Amino acid sequence: MYTFNRERRNINPGEFLTYSVCIFLFITGVLFYIWPYINILNINYKFEKLLKERAKLVQSNKLLKIEMASLKSLDRVENIATTQLGLSFPQDGQIVIIKSE
């Protein structure tokens, strides 16, 4: 069996602390450098999602406006009044004009 015959190097606490602080500062610097780009990506994803939602809402709004116009149609209202409600146009003697003072 092959073994490594290296001697262990003893690192004094000051040297270990120096290396640890350098590694910590390097990692912190990299994170501070990368963080804005990650944040921009997240904002872009949210923006795209909102644009898609807005397009759906605009389409839905158009359809609702068309439906509202068809429901307000005078021909439709007259048809419902005559067929479903049994209303009819007034005869000449049924109209009474009231004069305002």
DALIN-V446355 format. One line per field, one symbol per residue. ss: DSSP state (~ for helix, > for strand, _ for the rest). phi: phi as a letter, one per 40 degrees, with the letter a starting at -180 (. if undefined). psi: psi as a letter, one per 40 degrees, with the letter a starting at -180 (. if undefined). A space follows every 50 residues. Layout:
BEGIN
ss = ???
phi = ???
psi = ???
END
This chain:
BEGIN
ss = ____________~~~~~~~~~~~~~~~~~~~~~~~~~~~~~~~~~~~~~~ ~~~~~~~~~~~~~~~~~~~~~~_~~~~~~~~~~________~~~______ _
phi = .cbcbbccccbcdcccccccccccccccccccccdccccccccccccccc ccccccccccccccccccccccdccccccccccccgcacccccccbcbcc c
psi = hhihgiihhhhidddddddddddddddddddddddddddddddddddddd dddddddddddddddddddddehdddddddddddefiiiiideehhhhhi .
END
